[in-house]
Amino acid sequence: MSNPSTKFSIELVAACKRALSGRGGVQAIAGAAFQRRQALKRLAAERRGETVPAILIASVTRRCNLACSGCYSKALRPEDGAAREELSDDRFMELFEEAVELGVGAILVAGGEPLLRPSLLKRLAALKGVVAPVFTNGSLIDEKASSLFGGRLLPVFSVEGDEAFTTERRGVGVHEAALARARAMRDAGRLFGLSVTVTSRNADYVLSKAFLGEVETLGASVLFLVEYVPVVPGSEGLVLEPAQRLLLNAPELDELRPYALVRLPGDEEAHGGCLAAGRGFIHLSPEGKLEACPFAPFSDSDAGELGLRAALASPLMRAIRERHGELKETKGGCALRDKAGWIASLGVCAREAGAA
């Protein structure tokens, strides 16, 4: 496999196929076939000199009904009174449809709390083919909201490992409420997933056989393990230790699990450098800006105005992709996180190259 980023796409296809295998029969086969078609579209785009990511991460709102400590969204994108209005449902759906047309295999829906935009989720649920995990704290899932799920719209409940960790970050009662709603999904025959931000404090537990076994017993079809990125000043002590990172990325962690396991941002060393800016994934902000990475929101393009294809081809995004090999420093999960000076120099180089 000559292109390491292609490995990431293949891993995504395998994870989506496995996550949906609980449906069995025609639906599982159709899901696998869709992912193969999307991978072929991405390959065709690459041959044309275009880049299409396997994953579009879309933060559809900044609003949230919780106030979690260390929230990435609030830390990286604080409300300043000058924030643009969020994209309309219509415009988000146009971008999602364009993403599928281009070859995106999965749309990861984040926030804020995505369930504060139920009308958008209802429309996304009707989008054929694409897998759409929705990352939620779960507290807004009532009977009406739960009816949104059951197709390829997959609720992913965010917890912090055990109840103590979740309570510390998210508040009293949030952990058990999320698990109660997960069990309700299971009992209704609907697929769901879990998501854990893995830090130096909870890694030993989250990566243990005991916790991974609990995920299996709960009945989750996918587990997202998000490596902690120290976006909040003073939180560097939560970065994984080298031994913990090795365990997180160890192949044997996937073995004999009945559910899919997805690591984000992923092992950048194994994939030949940073997967941001479209090599593996891209981030769409609530206002429509196309950002290199959810953890490093550098942008010079507006997908809301230009469309996804044009925004992916922006000078900065191209420059990051072309020099991705310089981004193999993975301490803290995201190689772009503290590269503001490097990004600024890329922007200058890209503008000069375009003017030449």
N, C-alpha and C positions, 0 to 999 in steps of 0.2 A: 504494500500500500504506500504509494509514493507521497501522497499528500496527507500529512498528519491530521489536518482539520477534517478530512474525509472520514477518518476514524471516528471523530465525534459524531458525525451524521449517522454513521452506521450504528453506533452505540445508541443513539436516540431512537432509530427505527426499532432496534431490539427492545428497548425499554418500553416504548409505546405498545408494541405488539404484546409484550408480557403483561403490561398493566391492564390491557383490555381483554386478555385471554380468559378472564373470569366470565365473560359473556358467552364464550364458546360459539361454535357453529359459524353461521354466515357472518355475524357481526365481527368476530375476531378475524376471519379471513379477509373481509372487506377493509378492516383497519390496517392490516399488514399490506394489502395491495395498494392502499392509498399512500402509505409511507414509502413504498418502493417507487411509485410514480413521482412523488415529491422529490425523492433523492435523485431521480433521473432528470427532473427539471433543473435541480441545482447544478448537476453535472453539465447539462447543456448550457446553462448560463455561464458557468466557469469557462467553457470552451469559447464562448463569445466575448470573454473578457469582463463579464459582469460577476458580481458577488451577491448571492442570496443566502441568508443564514438559515440554519435548520430550525432555530428557535427565535420567535419574536416574543419578547417580554414586554407586556403592555401594562403600565400603571394607569388605570382608567380614572382614578380620582385621588386627590390628596386628603380628602375627608376620612375621618375614622371615628368610631364611637368609643375607642379606648385611647389611653395615653401611656403606651408602653415605654419603659425606660430604654434608652439607646435606640429608638426607632430610626431606621435608615432613612425613611422618607422625610421625616421632619428634620433630621440632622443635615442631610444633603440638600434638601430643597425647602428651607424654612419659609413660612408665610411672611412676605415682606410688604404686603399691601399693594404691590405692583404686579403680582402674579397674573398671567393671562387667564382668560376664561378657559375652562376645560372644553375639550372637543365635544361636539354634539354626538348623540347616538348615531345619527346618519353618517357623520364623517368617520367615526371610529369604524363603523361597519364597512364603509368604502375601503378603508385601509386594510381591514382584516380580509376582505374579499380579494384585494390586490395581493396581499401576502400569500394567500392560498394559490392564486394564479401564478405567482412567481416561483413557488416551490417550497414555501415554509411548511414544516411538518407539524409544528406545535405552537400554539399561542398560549403563553403563560400569563394569566391575568392576575395582576397585583394591584396594590393601592399605596396608601390608605386601605380602606375596607371596601372591596369591590361590590359587596352586597348592598351598598348604598346607591348603586346604579342598577336596580333590578330590571328595568326596561331594556338596558343594553345587554345584560346577560341573557335575557329571554331571546333576543334576536341572535346573539352569538350561538346559543344552543341550537338554532335552526341552520347554522352554517354547515354544509355537508362536508364530511370527511375529516376535517382537522380535529386534532385532540386539543382540548382547552382546559387544562387544570386551573382552578380558581383558588388562589391562596386567601384564606379567610380565617378570622379568629373564631368563627362559628357562632358567635352570640346572636347574630341576626337571622339565623336559620330557623324559621318557624315552618308550619305546614305548607304555607303558600310558597315560601322561598325554596323549600326542599323539592317542590315540584319542578323547579328549573333544572334539576340534575336528573341523570338517568340515561342520557344519551352519551355524547362525547364531552359534555360539560362535567368536569370532575371536581368536586369540592376537595380541597386539600387543607386540612385543619392544622394551623400553626400552634405547636406546643414547644416547650423547651426541654423535653426529656421527661423528668418526673414532676410531680405537683409542686414541690418546693421551688424548683427552678422557674417554673411557669408563673407561680404566684409572685415571686420576687420581681419578675420583669413585667408581667401583664396584669397582675391584680388577683385578689382573692376570688375564688370560684371559677376563674376562666378555664383552668385546666380540666376540671371535671365536667364543666359544661361542654367543652369541645369534644371530650371523649363520649359523653352521653349522646351528642348529636351524631358522632361517628357510628356508635352502636345502632342508633336509629336508622341510619343509612344502610348499614349492613342488614338489619332485620327487614328492611323494605326491599332488599335485593338490589340496592344501588351501589355502584362502585364509589370509592373515596380513597383519599390518600392522607398522609401525614407529612408535615414539614418541620424540621428542627434546625435551628441555627446552632452549629457546633462550635463551642468555645473551649478554651483550655480548662474551664471549670466543669463543664458537663460532658466533655468528650469521652472520658473513661467509662461513664455510664451509658451514653448514647451508642457507643460503638461496642458495647458488651453483648454477649450472647443473651443475657437476661432481657435487655431492652428490645433487641431485634426479635426475640421470641415473643415479647408482649405485642409488638406490631403485628406479628403473624396471628396471634390469638385474637386480636381485635378485628382482624379481617381486612386490613388495608391492602389495596392493590398496588400502591406505589409509596415509597418513602423518599422524600427529598432531603438530602443532607447538605445544608448551606454552610460553607466554611465562613467563620466570622471574619469580617473586615472591620478594622478599627476606625470607623468614620467619626466616632465621638472622641474628642480629645481626652486623653487620660485613660482610655480603655485598651491600651496596647497589651496589658497583661492578660487579656482574654484571647489573644492570638494563640493558635495551636502550637504546642511544642513540636519539634521535629519528629519525635516518635509518634505523636498523635496524628500528625499529617500522614506519616507512612501508613498507619493503620487505616485512616480514612480512605486512602487511595489503594489499599491492598485489594487485589483481585479476589482473594478468598472471602472478602466481606460479602460478595454477591452470591457465593456458592450456597446451594440448597435452600435458597429463599423462595417462597412461593409468590413473592411480590417483587416488582421492579424496584431497583435502587438507583437513584439519580443524584449525582454529586454536582453542586454548583459552587463556584464557577467551573470546576473541573480541574484536572491535573494539567496545568499549563506546560509543564516540562514534557509530559508524554505527548501533548498535542503540538509540539514544536513552537510554543510561544502562546501569547495571549489570544484568546478566542473572541475577544470583543470586536466591536466595529463591523460585525457581520461575518467574520471567519467562522463563528459557530453560533453566535447570538447577537442580538441588538436590542436596545431598549427604547420604547416609545413612551414619552412622558404624557401626563394628562392633558397638557396643552398642545401636544403634537410635535414637540421637538424630538428629533431622532438622536439619541445619545449613545455613545460607544458602549456603555456598561451601566447597569443600575447602581453599581458601587462607585463609578467614576463618570459622572454625568457630563462629559465633555461633548460639545456639539457645535457644528457650524451649519446645520441644515434643519429645515422645518418640513417634516413629512405632511403635516396638516395642510400646508400650502402647496408643496411641490409634488406630493405623492411619495410612496415608499421607494420605488425604483430610483427616482432622481435623488432622493435624500441619501440613499445607500452609496451613490456614486459621488458624493460631495468630496472636495479636496482633502479635508481632514480625515474622513473615514478611509479614503484610499491610502493616505499616507500612513495611518496607523496599521492598516493591513499589510502594506508593503514592508513595514519595518517591525512586524510582530515578533521577529526573532530576537529583538532587543529587549523584549518583555518576558523574560523567563524567571525573574525574581518573584517568587510566589509567597514570601512571608506575608501573612495576613490575607491570603486568599485571592487578592486582586492586584495584578502587577501594574495596573494603570493608576491605582489609587493616589499615590503621592508623586505623580509624574507631571505636575502642572507645567513646570518649566520645559520639560521634554515635549509636551503637547503643544505649548506655545511655539516652540521652534519648528515643529512639524507644520503648524499652520502657516508660518512664514514661508517655509520651503515649498509648501503646496501652492501658495499664492504666487510665488515667484516662478514656479514651474508652469503654472497656468498662463502666466503673462508672457512667457518666453516664446 
